[in-house]
Amino acid sequence: MSLRTMARGLVKGVTWKNPVVNLAVHAVDPIDSIARRIGGRSHLPPYSIRARSVGIRNDIGGSEFVQVGQRMGDLLRTYAGLTPESKVLEIGCGCGRNAFALASHLNDGNYTGMDIEQVALAGARSNRLLRAKGFQFDFLDVRNDAYNPTGRYLATEYVLPYADQSFDIVFMVSVFTHMLTGEVRNYVRQIARVLKPGGRCFFTAFLRDGRDDRQFPFRAEEHSYANQAIPGIAVAYSLAFLAATFAGSGMKLSAGPVWGTAHHDALQTRDQDIVVFSK
Ligand SMILES: C[S@@+](CC[C@H](N)C(=O)[O-])C[C@H]1O[C@@H](n2cnc3c(N)ncnc32)[C@H](O)[C@@H]1O
């Protein structure tokens, strides 16, 4: 067992919530700040904020943060038809990893990001570059056992505060990964409502199909999960369930699944599977 594997086994859950880890993560901020300045990435949020939305990584200076965001931008162009004119909603945008990448893609289009975790979201919201681009970031106080356990509204019944048929693309990177069956069902209905006809929903998820059951050993309703105490830490779904749920809202599979590197390695959480549904 490698040191990395052992460390991951010791620090389970949303890692920044562990007080010792949190302290260590903040201690990295000054070094990260210097590395970002040298690398021309001073505009990115500090390491301790990035860790809240993308986990603890060996990414001092933020080059991986930028690369992954850019890869998502490319995937959105390839699989969801993102153009510079697209009107885009990102659900669970965190501190803006994908927003930074889209800032150079979108011209006449626009970007709205929403999240339920205040601190990471504030990192994106207060960013001058993203503000200058007109990007909007909304905090929505929806409950999630991993990210916002005291949230006011239930994800099972929450109505997203966006008009019907107002977006070309709704996307989520590692968000259904933290949501339970009834929550996914409601969000799919909401997504179908806010998408324009022909619009697409692109998301990354852990698909259960062909995966080793030991990665997600617990089961409730349609979701399998990895952490018995806090199911929302990592959740997997079958493609059949997702397809049936989207079909219930008049949407059909239009791309994928594109299998991520995480499909056969529970510890490699970087590349989840990708699926796209269109309305
Ligand atoms: C692993 S992070 C990914 C952040 C971002 N998508 C990225 O790629 O950098 C998961 C995000 O999903 C958000 N989230 C969890 N449940 C949510 C919900 N019900 N609605 C919206 N966002 C949610 C969390 O607050 C967190 O920011």
Ligand as a Chemical Component Dictionary entry (heavy atoms), coordinates in Angstrom:
data_LIG
# 
_chem_comp.id                   LIG 
_chem_comp.type                 NON-POLYMER 
_chem_comp.pdbx_formal_charge   0 
_chem_comp.three_letter_code    LIG 
# 
loop_
_chem_comp_atom.comp_id 
_chem_comp_atom.atom_id 
_chem_comp_atom.alt_atom_id 
_chem_comp_atom.type_symbol 
_chem_comp_atom.charge 
_chem_comp_atom.model_Cartn_x 
_chem_comp_atom.model_Cartn_y 
_chem_comp_atom.model_Cartn_z 
_chem_comp_atom.pdbx_ordinal 
LIG C1  C1  C 0  -16.439 18.125 -5.278  1  
LIG S1  S1  S 1  -17.091 19.735 -5.232  2  
LIG C2  C2  C 0  -16.927 20.222 -6.913  3  
LIG C3  C3  C 0  -16.903 21.709 -7.104  4  
LIG C4  C4  C 0  -16.856 22.195 -8.553  5  
LIG N1  N1  N 0  -17.929 21.606 -9.319  6  
LIG C5  C5  C 0  -15.527 21.886 -9.200  7  
LIG O1  O1  O 0  -15.485 21.082 -10.135 8  
LIG O2  O2  O -1 -14.527 22.475 -8.789  9  
LIG C6  C6  C 0  -18.832 19.439 -5.064  10 
LIG C7  C7  C 0  -19.640 20.702 -4.986  11 
LIG O3  O3  O 0  -21.036 20.368 -5.042  12 
LIG C8  C8  C 0  -21.717 21.242 -4.173  13 
LIG N2  N2  N 0  -23.030 20.656 -3.837  14 
LIG C9  C9  C 0  -23.309 19.583 -3.056  15 
LIG N3  N3  N 0  -24.637 19.402 -2.974  16 
LIG C10 C10 C 0  -25.211 20.359 -3.740  17 
LIG C11 C11 C 0  -26.569 20.709 -4.041  18 
LIG N4  N4  N 0  -27.607 20.032 -3.538  19 
LIG N5  N5  N 0  -26.779 21.762 -4.858  20 
LIG C12 C12 C 0  -25.749 22.470 -5.381  21 
LIG N6  N6  N 0  -24.454 22.193 -5.103  22 
LIG C13 C13 C 0  -24.190 21.157 -4.290  23 
LIG C14 C14 C 0  -20.771 21.388 -3.000  24 
LIG O4  O4  O 0  -21.062 22.494 -2.188  25 
LIG C15 C15 C 0  -19.430 21.478 -3.689  26 
LIG O5  O5  O 0  -19.052 22.796 -3.993  27 
# 
loop_
_chem_comp_bond.comp_id 
_chem_comp_bond.atom_id_1 
_chem_comp_bond.atom_id_2 
_chem_comp_bond.value_order 
_chem_comp_bond.pdbx_ordinal 
LIG C1  S1  SING 1  
LIG S1  C2  SING 2  
LIG S1  C6  SING 3  
LIG C2  C3  SING 4  
LIG C3  C4  SING 5  
LIG C4  N1  SING 6  
LIG C4  C5  SING 7  
LIG C5  O1  DOUB 8  
LIG C5  O2  SING 9  
LIG C6  C7  SING 10 
LIG C7  O3  SING 11 
LIG C7  C15 SING 12 
LIG O3  C8  SING 13 
LIG C8  N2  SING 14 
LIG C8  C14 SING 15 
LIG N2  C9  SING 16 
LIG N2  C13 SING 17 
LIG C9  N3  DOUB 18 
LIG N3  C10 SING 19 
LIG C10 C11 SING 20 
LIG C10 C13 DOUB 21 
LIG C11 N4  SING 22 
LIG C11 N5  DOUB 23 
LIG N5  C12 SING 24 
LIG C12 N6  DOUB 25 
LIG N6  C13 SING 26 
LIG C14 O4  SING 27 
LIG C14 C15 SING 28 
LIG C15 O5  SING 29 
# 
